[in-house]
């Protein structure tokens, strides 16, 4: 599968998801935990709705699957960059701290439920528990580099039929085209 279906990354929505997860975690959590739960949220959204929540590239890496732009953005909050993530988060060692909570205007009630369910599932999990769970996901591939995880792999492994997978990928593609046309018109 090619990345032709991958829409534009929805940064504000990803920030809202991370903000809500940190708020639920007492405004601080482990970076690895946040990365894994963000991946799970994106995965669950795709499985439950046929659509990813924040439309990021997914990869298998040494320590399990990640959401690429989210992973990079969290890492960059350790540095004094002027960007949207640094307005809300700070990385100190392996701890991500919520500096300023965001609004949750772009999240639907259903999306908030996915996020809160993911938090409840993984709260209190340590590195070995997370690693074991995320390495056991069917789409994860053991690697020392980065290997693409495609949306259709996740859907297929979740038992979604081929026609529904194609419908989901077509819808994602249509949203990409729509987003690109809106952004070109600015």
Biotite code that builds the C-alpha atoms (Angstrom):
import biotite.structure as struc

atoms = struc.array([
    struc.Atom([0.000, 0.000, 0.000], chain_id="A", res_id=1, res_name="UNK", atom_name="CA", element="C"),
    struc.Atom([1.285, 3.458, -0.831], chain_id="A", res_id=2, res_name="UNK", atom_name="CA", element="C"),
    struc.Atom([0.831, 6.530, 1.293], chain_id="A", res_id=3, res_name="UNK", atom_name="CA", element="C"),
    struc.Atom([-1.489, 8.057, -1.313], chain_id="A", res_id=4, res_name="UNK", atom_name="CA", element="C"),
    struc.Atom([-4.346, 7.815, 1.192], chain_id="A", res_id=5, res_name="UNK", atom_name="CA", element="C"),
    struc.Atom([-2.605, 9.635, 4.032], chain_id="A", res_id=6, res_name="UNK", atom_name="CA", element="C"),
    struc.Atom([-4.320, 12.972, 4.619], chain_id="A", res_id=7, res_name="UNK", atom_name="CA", element="C"),
    struc.Atom([-2.783, 16.061, 6.098], chain_id="A", res_id=8, res_name="UNK", atom_name="CA", element="C"),
    struc.Atom([-1.741, 15.767, 9.724], chain_id="A", res_id=9, res_name="UNK", atom_name="CA", element="C"),
    struc.Atom([-4.346, 17.381, 11.981], chain_id="A", res_id=10, res_name="UNK", atom_name="CA", element="C"),
    struc.Atom([-1.950, 19.046, 14.421], chain_id="A", res_id=11, res_name="UNK", atom_name="CA", element="C"),
    struc.Atom([-4.504, 20.913, 16.522], chain_id="A", res_id=12, res_name="UNK", atom_name="CA", element="C"),
    struc.Atom([-6.522, 17.756, 17.081], chain_id="A", res_id=13, res_name="UNK", atom_name="CA", element="C"),
    struc.Atom([-3.355, 15.845, 18.060], chain_id="A", res_id=14, res_name="UNK", atom_name="CA", element="C"),
    struc.Atom([-2.509, 18.622, 20.525], chain_id="A", res_id=15, res_name="UNK", atom_name="CA", element="C"),
    struc.Atom([-6.013, 18.366, 21.984], chain_id="A", res_id=16, res_name="UNK", atom_name="CA", element="C"),
    struc.Atom([-5.647, 14.583, 22.370], chain_id="A", res_id=17, res_name="UNK", atom_name="CA", element="C"),
    struc.Atom([-2.258, 14.933, 24.083], chain_id="A", res_id=18, res_name="UNK", atom_name="CA", element="C"),
    struc.Atom([-3.604, 17.733, 26.296], chain_id="A", res_id=19, res_name="UNK", atom_name="CA", element="C"),
    struc.Atom([-6.594, 15.654, 27.388], chain_id="A", res_id=20, res_name="UNK", atom_name="CA", element="C"),
    struc.Atom([-4.402, 12.620, 28.117], chain_id="A", res_id=21, res_name="UNK", atom_name="CA", element="C"),
    struc.Atom([-2.035, 14.754, 30.181], chain_id="A", res_id=22, res_name="UNK", atom_name="CA", element="C"),
    struc.Atom([-4.919, 16.434, 31.997], chain_id="A", res_id=23, res_name="UNK", atom_name="CA", element="C"),
    struc.Atom([-6.308, 13.002, 32.901], chain_id="A", res_id=24, res_name="UNK", atom_name="CA", element="C"),
    struc.Atom([-2.795, 11.990, 34.054], chain_id="A", res_id=25, res_name="UNK", atom_name="CA", element="C"),
    struc.Atom([-2.422, 14.833, 36.543], chain_id="A", res_id=26, res_name="UNK", atom_name="CA", element="C"),
    struc.Atom([-0.689, 17.121, 34.006], chain_id="A", res_id=27, res_name="UNK", atom_name="CA", element="C"),
    struc.Atom([2.424, 14.933, 33.616], chain_id="A", res_id=28, res_name="UNK", atom_name="CA", element="C"),
    struc.Atom([3.260, 11.495, 32.258], chain_id="A", res_id=29, res_name="UNK", atom_name="CA", element="C"),
    struc.Atom([6.062, 9.420, 30.785], chain_id="A", res_id=30, res_name="UNK", atom_name="CA", element="C"),
    struc.Atom([6.941, 10.251, 27.160], chain_id="A", res_id=31, res_name="UNK", atom_name="CA", element="C"),
    struc.Atom([6.866, 6.579, 26.126], chain_id="A", res_id=32, res_name="UNK", atom_name="CA", element="C"),
    struc.Atom([3.437, 6.139, 27.734], chain_id="A", res_id=33, res_name="UNK", atom_name="CA", element="C"),
    struc.Atom([2.062, 9.226, 25.942], chain_id="A", res_id=34, res_name="UNK", atom_name="CA", element="C"),
    struc.Atom([3.441, 8.118, 22.572], chain_id="A", res_id=35, res_name="UNK", atom_name="CA", element="C"),
    struc.Atom([1.937, 4.656, 22.913], chain_id="A", res_id=36, res_name="UNK", atom_name="CA", element="C"),
    struc.Atom([-1.465, 5.888, 24.069], chain_id="A", res_id=37, res_name="UNK", atom_name="CA", element="C"),
    struc.Atom([-1.539, 8.443, 21.227], chain_id="A", res_id=38, res_name="UNK", atom_name="CA", element="C"),
    struc.Atom([-0.870, 5.569, 18.812], chain_id="A", res_id=39, res_name="UNK", atom_name="CA", element="C"),
    struc.Atom([-3.647, 3.529, 20.403], chain_id="A", res_id=40, res_name="UNK", atom_name="CA", element="C"),
    struc.Atom([-6.096, 6.456, 20.100], chain_id="A", res_id=41, res_name="UNK", atom_name="CA", element="C"),
    struc.Atom([-5.273, 6.850, 16.393], chain_id="A", res_id=42, res_name="UNK", atom_name="CA", element="C"),
    struc.Atom([-5.613, 3.080, 15.905], chain_id="A", res_id=43, res_name="UNK", atom_name="CA", element="C"),
    struc.Atom([-8.935, 2.839, 17.761], chain_id="A", res_id=44, res_name="UNK", atom_name="CA", element="C"),
    struc.Atom([-10.376, 5.765, 15.846], chain_id="A", res_id=45, res_name="UNK", atom_name="CA", element="C"),
    struc.Atom([-9.442, 4.068, 12.590], chain_id="A", res_id=46, res_name="UNK", atom_name="CA", element="C"),
    struc.Atom([-10.929, 0.726, 13.651], chain_id="A", res_id=47, res_name="UNK", atom_name="CA", element="C"),
    struc.Atom([-14.130, 2.134, 15.183], chain_id="A", res_id=48, res_name="UNK", atom_name="CA", element="C"),
    struc.Atom([-14.916, 4.812, 12.593], chain_id="A", res_id=49, res_name="UNK", atom_name="CA", element="C"),
    struc.Atom([-12.905, 3.947, 9.500], chain_id="A", res_id=50, res_name="UNK", atom_name="CA", element="C"),
    struc.Atom([-11.121, 7.278, 9.940], chain_id="A", res_id=51, res_name="UNK", atom_name="CA", element="C"),
    struc.Atom([-7.953, 8.197, 11.827], chain_id="A", res_id=52, res_name="UNK", atom_name="CA", element="C"),
    struc.Atom([-8.375, 10.922, 14.430], chain_id="A", res_id=53, res_name="UNK", atom_name="CA", element="C"),
    struc.Atom([-5.393, 13.120, 13.578], chain_id="A", res_id=54, res_name="UNK", atom_name="CA", element="C"),
    struc.Atom([-4.158, 11.574, 10.338], chain_id="A", res_id=55, res_name="UNK", atom_name="CA", element="C"),
    struc.Atom([-0.507, 10.945, 11.038], chain_id="A", res_id=56, res_name="UNK", atom_name="CA", element="C"),
    struc.Atom([2.019, 8.554, 9.527], chain_id="A", res_id=57, res_name="UNK", atom_name="CA", element="C"),
    struc.Atom([2.338, 5.377, 11.560], chain_id="A", res_id=58, res_name="UNK", atom_name="CA", element="C"),
    struc.Atom([5.562, 3.417, 11.970], chain_id="A", res_id=59, res_name="UNK", atom_name="CA", element="C"),
    struc.Atom([6.947, 0.372, 13.713], chain_id="A", res_id=60, res_name="UNK", atom_name="CA", element="C"),
    struc.Atom([10.148, 1.280, 15.544], chain_id="A", res_id=61, res_name="UNK", atom_name="CA", element="C"),
    struc.Atom([12.362, -0.559, 18.019], chain_id="A", res_id=62, res_name="UNK", atom_name="CA", element="C"),
    struc.Atom([10.113, 0.206, 20.996], chain_id="A", res_id=63, res_name="UNK", atom_name="CA", element="C"),
    struc.Atom([6.795, -0.427, 19.273], chain_id="A", res_id=64, res_name="UNK", atom_name="CA", element="C"),
    struc.Atom([4.464, 1.477, 16.957], chain_id="A", res_id=65, res_name="UNK", atom_name="CA", element="C"),
    struc.Atom([4.421, 5.279, 16.946], chain_id="A", res_id=66, res_name="UNK", atom_name="CA", element="C"),
    struc.Atom([2.538, 8.170, 15.458], chain_id="A", res_id=67, res_name="UNK", atom_name="CA", element="C"),
    struc.Atom([5.364, 9.930, 13.617], chain_id="A", res_id=68, res_name="UNK", atom_name="CA", element="C"),
    struc.Atom([4.610, 13.674, 13.781], chain_id="A", res_id=69, res_name="UNK", atom_name="CA", element="C"),
    struc.Atom([3.313, 13.292, 17.347], chain_id="A", res_id=70, res_name="UNK", atom_name="CA", element="C"),
    struc.Atom([6.490, 11.505, 18.420], chain_id="A", res_id=71, res_name="UNK", atom_name="CA", element="C"),
    struc.Atom([8.666, 14.208, 16.835], chain_id="A", res_id=72, res_name="UNK", atom_name="CA", element="C"),
    struc.Atom([6.567, 17.049, 18.271], chain_id="A", res_id=73, res_name="UNK", atom_name="CA", element="C"),
    struc.Atom([6.768, 15.623, 21.791], chain_id="A", res_id=74, res_name="UNK", atom_name="CA", element="C"),
    struc.Atom([10.553, 15.247, 21.471], chain_id="A", res_id=75, res_name="UNK", atom_name="CA", element="C"),
    struc.Atom([10.875, 18.827, 20.235], chain_id="A", res_id=76, res_name="UNK", atom_name="CA", element="C"),
    struc.Atom([9.145, 20.228, 23.335], chain_id="A", res_id=77, res_name="UNK", atom_name="CA", element="C"),
    struc.Atom([12.472, 19.674, 25.143], chain_id="A", res_id=78, res_name="UNK", atom_name="CA", element="C"),
    struc.Atom([13.902, 22.551, 23.086], chain_id="A", res_id=79, res_name="UNK", atom_name="CA", element="C"),
    struc.Atom([12.963, 26.250, 23.065], chain_id="A", res_id=80, res_name="UNK", atom_name="CA", element="C"),
    struc.Atom([11.242, 26.231, 19.678], chain_id="A", res_id=81, res_name="UNK", atom_name="CA", element="C"),
    struc.Atom([8.348, 28.570, 19.050], chain_id="A", res_id=82, res_name="UNK", atom_name="CA", element="C"),
    struc.Atom([5.639, 26.184, 17.887], chain_id="A", res_id=83, res_name="UNK", atom_name="CA", element="C"),
    struc.Atom([2.146, 25.019, 18.819], chain_id="A", res_id=84, res_name="UNK", atom_name="CA", element="C"),
    struc.Atom([3.350, 22.030, 20.855], chain_id="A", res_id=85, res_name="UNK", atom_name="CA", element="C"),
    struc.Atom([5.730, 24.114, 22.985], chain_id="A", res_id=86, res_name="UNK", atom_name="CA", element="C"),
    struc.Atom([2.855, 26.410, 23.947], chain_id="A", res_id=87, res_name="UNK", atom_name="CA", element="C"),
    struc.Atom([1.156, 23.481, 25.668], chain_id="A", res_id=88, res_name="UNK", atom_name="CA", element="C"),
    struc.Atom([3.828, 20.919, 26.606], chain_id="A", res_id=89, res_name="UNK", atom_name="CA", element="C"),
    struc.Atom([7.327, 20.608, 27.968], chain_id="A", res_id=90, res_name="UNK", atom_name="CA", element="C"),
    struc.Atom([9.559, 17.537, 27.952], chain_id="A", res_id=91, res_name="UNK", atom_name="CA", element="C"),
    struc.Atom([11.889, 17.259, 30.937], chain_id="A", res_id=92, res_name="UNK", atom_name="CA", element="C"),
    struc.Atom([13.955, 14.075, 30.694], chain_id="A", res_id=93, res_name="UNK", atom_name="CA", element="C"),
    struc.Atom([11.312, 11.432, 29.968], chain_id="A", res_id=94, res_name="UNK", atom_name="CA", element="C"),
    struc.Atom([8.438, 13.354, 31.567], chain_id="A", res_id=95, res_name="UNK", atom_name="CA", element="C"),
    struc.Atom([5.997, 15.329, 29.429], chain_id="A", res_id=96, res_name="UNK", atom_name="CA", element="C"),
    struc.Atom([4.315, 18.142, 31.341], chain_id="A", res_id=97, res_name="UNK", atom_name="CA", element="C"),
    struc.Atom([1.185, 20.053, 30.419], chain_id="A", res_id=98, res_name="UNK", atom_name="CA", element="C"),
    struc.Atom([2.003, 23.768, 30.552], chain_id="A", res_id=99, res_name="UNK", atom_name="CA", element="C"),
    struc.Atom([-1.312, 25.053, 29.256], chain_id="A", res_id=100, res_name="UNK", atom_name="CA", element="C"),
    struc.Atom([-4.451, 23.041, 28.603], chain_id="A", res_id=101, res_name="UNK", atom_name="CA", element="C"),
    struc.Atom([-6.034, 23.575, 25.219], chain_id="A", res_id=102, res_name="UNK", atom_name="CA", element="C"),
    struc.Atom([-9.663, 23.776, 24.276], chain_id="A", res_id=103, res_name="UNK", atom_name="CA", element="C"),
    struc.Atom([-11.187, 20.555, 23.057], chain_id="A", res_id=104, res_name="UNK", atom_name="CA", element="C"),
    struc.Atom([-13.320, 22.178, 20.389], chain_id="A", res_id=105, res_name="UNK", atom_name="CA", element="C"),
    struc.Atom([-12.323, 19.877, 17.540], chain_id="A", res_id=106, res_name="UNK", atom_name="CA", element="C"),
    struc.Atom([-13.018, 16.666, 19.504], chain_id="A", res_id=107, res_name="UNK", atom_name="CA", element="C"),
    struc.Atom([-16.434, 15.064, 19.276], chain_id="A", res_id=108, res_name="UNK", atom_name="CA", element="C"),
    struc.Atom([-17.978, 13.343, 22.289], chain_id="A", res_id=109, res_name="UNK", atom_name="CA", element="C"),
    struc.Atom([-17.219, 10.007, 20.617], chain_id="A", res_id=110, res_name="UNK", atom_name="CA", element="C"),
    struc.Atom([-13.570, 10.967, 20.121], chain_id="A", res_id=111, res_name="UNK", atom_name="CA", element="C"),
    struc.Atom([-13.322, 12.082, 23.751], chain_id="A", res_id=112, res_name="UNK", atom_name="CA", element="C"),
    struc.Atom([-14.704, 8.672, 24.739], chain_id="A", res_id=113, res_name="UNK", atom_name="CA", element="C"),
    struc.Atom([-12.003, 6.926, 22.671], chain_id="A", res_id=114, res_name="UNK", atom_name="CA", element="C"),
    struc.Atom([-9.353, 9.030, 24.436], chain_id="A", res_id=115, res_name="UNK", atom_name="CA", element="C"),
    struc.Atom([-10.773, 8.483, 27.920], chain_id="A", res_id=116, res_name="UNK", atom_name="CA", element="C"),
    struc.Atom([-11.181, 4.744, 27.287], chain_id="A", res_id=117, res_name="UNK", atom_name="CA", element="C"),
    struc.Atom([-7.535, 4.571, 26.152], chain_id="A", res_id=118, res_name="UNK", atom_name="CA", element="C"),
    struc.Atom([-6.458, 6.439, 29.276], chain_id="A", res_id=119, res_name="UNK", atom_name="CA", element="C"),
    struc.Atom([-8.419, 4.039, 31.500], chain_id="A", res_id=120, res_name="UNK", atom_name="CA", element="C"),
    struc.Atom([-6.963, 1.024, 29.693], chain_id="A", res_id=121, res_name="UNK", atom_name="CA", element="C"),
    struc.Atom([-3.340, 2.119, 30.056], chain_id="A", res_id=122, res_name="UNK", atom_name="CA", element="C"),
    struc.Atom([-3.249, 4.220, 33.234], chain_id="A", res_id=123, res_name="UNK", atom_name="CA", element="C"),
    struc.Atom([-0.605, 2.904, 35.564], chain_id="A", res_id=124, res_name="UNK", atom_name="CA", element="C"),
    struc.Atom([1.087, 0.753, 32.915], chain_id="A", res_id=125, res_name="UNK", atom_name="CA", element="C"),
    struc.Atom([4.880, 0.773, 33.017], chain_id="A", res_id=126, res_name="UNK", atom_name="CA", element="C"),
    struc.Atom([7.376, 0.402, 30.185], chain_id="A", res_id=127, res_name="UNK", atom_name="CA", element="C"),
    struc.Atom([7.509, -3.449, 30.147], chain_id="A", res_id=128, res_name="UNK", atom_name="CA", element="C"),
    struc.Atom([3.705, -3.739, 30.129], chain_id="A", res_id=129, res_name="UNK", atom_name="CA", element="C"),
    struc.Atom([3.365, -1.177, 27.333], chain_id="A", res_id=130, res_name="UNK", atom_name="CA", element="C"),
    struc.Atom([6.161, -2.716, 25.292], chain_id="A", res_id=131, res_name="UNK", atom_name="CA", element="C"),
    struc.Atom([4.672, -6.204, 25.571], chain_id="A", res_id=132, res_name="UNK", atom_name="CA", element="C"),
    struc.Atom([1.182, -5.012, 24.550], chain_id="A", res_id=133, res_name="UNK", atom_name="CA", element="C"),
    struc.Atom([2.253, -2.788, 21.643], chain_id="A", res_id=134, res_name="UNK", atom_name="CA", element="C"),
    struc.Atom([4.774, -5.289, 20.298], chain_id="A", res_id=135, res_name="UNK", atom_name="CA", element="C"),
    struc.Atom([1.978, -7.869, 20.221], chain_id="A", res_id=136, res_name="UNK", atom_name="CA", element="C"),
    struc.Atom([-0.246, -5.806, 17.912], chain_id="A", res_id=137, res_name="UNK", atom_name="CA", element="C"),
    struc.Atom([-0.543, -7.554, 14.541], chain_id="A", res_id=138, res_name="UNK", atom_name="CA", element="C"),
    struc.Atom([0.589, -4.516, 12.548], chain_id="A", res_id=139, res_name="UNK", atom_name="CA", element="C"),
    struc.Atom([3.824, -4.068, 14.508], chain_id="A", res_id=140, res_name="UNK", atom_name="CA", element="C"),
    struc.Atom([7.014, -5.397, 12.926], chain_id="A", res_id=141, res_name="UNK", atom_name="CA", element="C"),
    struc.Atom([10.215, -5.953, 14.912], chain_id="A", res_id=142, res_name="UNK", atom_name="CA", element="C"),
    struc.Atom([12.862, -3.561, 13.599], chain_id="A", res_id=143, res_name="UNK", atom_name="CA", element="C"),
    struc.Atom([15.802, -1.385, 14.550], chain_id="A", res_id=144, res_name="UNK", atom_name="CA", element="C"),
    struc.Atom([14.732, 1.315, 12.077], chain_id="A", res_id=145, res_name="UNK", atom_name="CA", element="C"),
    struc.Atom([11.298, 2.532, 10.900], chain_id="A", res_id=146, res_name="UNK", atom_name="CA", element="C"),
    struc.Atom([8.796, 0.460, 8.951], chain_id="A", res_id=147, res_name="UNK", atom_name="CA", element="C"),
    struc.Atom([5.561, 1.960, 7.632], chain_id="A", res_id=148, res_name="UNK", atom_name="CA", element="C"),
    struc.Atom([2.298, 0.808, 9.136], chain_id="A", res_id=149, res_name="UNK", atom_name="CA", element="C"),
    struc.Atom([-0.509, 1.393, 6.675], chain_id="A", res_id=150, res_name="UNK", atom_name="CA", element="C"),
    struc.Atom([-4.096, 2.067, 7.651], chain_id="A", res_id=151, res_name="UNK", atom_name="CA", element="C"),
    struc.Atom([-5.326, -0.889, 5.630], chain_id="A", res_id=152, res_name="UNK", atom_name="CA", element="C"),
    struc.Atom([-3.058, -3.242, 7.635], chain_id="A", res_id=153, res_name="UNK", atom_name="CA", element="C"),
    struc.Atom([-4.720, -2.180, 10.867], chain_id="A", res_id=154, res_name="UNK", atom_name="CA", element="C"),
    struc.Atom([-8.204, -2.490, 9.425], chain_id="A", res_id=155, res_name="UNK", atom_name="CA", element="C"),
    struc.Atom([-7.478, -5.893, 7.885], chain_id="A", res_id=156, res_name="UNK", atom_name="CA", element="C"),
    struc.Atom([-6.000, -7.194, 11.161], chain_id="A", res_id=157, res_name="UNK", atom_name="CA", element="C"),
    struc.Atom([-9.097, -5.902, 12.977], chain_id="A", res_id=158, res_name="UNK", atom_name="CA", element="C"),
    struc.Atom([-11.290, -8.090, 10.747], chain_id="A", res_id=159, res_name="UNK", atom_name="CA", element="C"),
    struc.Atom([-12.702, -5.354, 8.520], chain_id="A", res_id=160, res_name="UNK", atom_name="CA", element="C"),
    struc.Atom([-13.778, -6.678, 5.110], chain_id="A", res_id=161, res_name="UNK", atom_name="CA", element="C"),
    struc.Atom([-11.986, -5.577, 1.920], chain_id="A", res_id=162, res_name="UNK", atom_name="CA", element="C"),
    struc.Atom([-14.896, -3.498, 0.610], chain_id="A", res_id=163, res_name="UNK", atom_name="CA", element="C"),
    struc.Atom([-15.170, -1.526, 3.865], chain_id="A", res_id=164, res_name="UNK", atom_name="CA", element="C"),
    struc.Atom([-11.408, -1.031, 3.934], chain_id="A", res_id=165, res_name="UNK", atom_name="CA", element="C"),
    struc.Atom([-11.485, 0.367, 0.409], chain_id="A", res_id=166, res_name="UNK", atom_name="CA", element="C"),
    struc.Atom([-14.414, 2.624, 1.317], chain_id="A", res_id=167, res_name="UNK", atom_name="CA", element="C"),
    struc.Atom([-12.486, 3.938, 4.333], chain_id="A", res_id=168, res_name="UNK", atom_name="CA", element="C"),
    struc.Atom([-9.343, 4.563, 2.266], chain_id="A", res_id=169, res_name="UNK", atom_name="CA", element="C"),
    struc.Atom([-11.367, 6.312, -0.435], chain_id="A", res_id=170, res_name="UNK", atom_name="CA", element="C"),
    struc.Atom([-12.995, 8.555, 2.174], chain_id="A", res_id=171, res_name="UNK", atom_name="CA", element="C"),
    struc.Atom([-9.590, 9.382, 3.680], chain_id="A", res_id=172, res_name="UNK", atom_name="CA", element="C"),
    struc.Atom([-8.350, 10.225, 0.177], chain_id="A", res_id=173, res_name="UNK", atom_name="CA", element="C"),
    struc.Atom([-11.358, 12.478, -0.465], chain_id="A", res_id=174, res_name="UNK", atom_name="CA", element="C"),
    struc.Atom([-10.743, 14.330, 2.812], chain_id="A", res_id=175, res_name="UNK", atom_name="CA", element="C"),
    struc.Atom([-7.103, 14.796, 1.812], chain_id="A", res_id=176, res_name="UNK", atom_name="CA", element="C"),
    struc.Atom([-8.115, 16.350, -1.492], chain_id="A", res_id=177, res_name="UNK", atom_name="CA", element="C"),
    struc.Atom([-10.664, 18.563, 0.270], chain_id="A", res_id=178, res_name="UNK", atom_name="CA", element="C"),
    struc.Atom([-8.117, 19.685, 2.885], chain_id="A", res_id=179, res_name="UNK", atom_name="CA", element="C"),
    struc.Atom([-5.531, 20.421, 0.211], chain_id="A", res_id=180, res_name="UNK", atom_name="CA", element="C"),
    struc.Atom([-7.999, 22.495, -1.801], chain_id="A", res_id=181, res_name="UNK", atom_name="CA", element="C"),
    struc.Atom([-9.061, 24.446, 1.292], chain_id="A", res_id=182, res_name="UNK", atom_name="CA", element="C"),
    struc.Atom([-5.446, 25.142, 2.280], chain_id="A", res_id=183, res_name="UNK", atom_name="CA", element="C"),
    struc.Atom([-4.513, 26.165, -1.267], chain_id="A", res_id=184, res_name="UNK", atom_name="CA", element="C"),
    struc.Atom([-7.353, 28.691, -1.241], chain_id="A", res_id=185, res_name="UNK", atom_name="CA", element="C"),
    struc.Atom([-6.037, 30.592, 1.791], chain_id="A", res_id=186, res_name="UNK", atom_name="CA", element="C"),
])
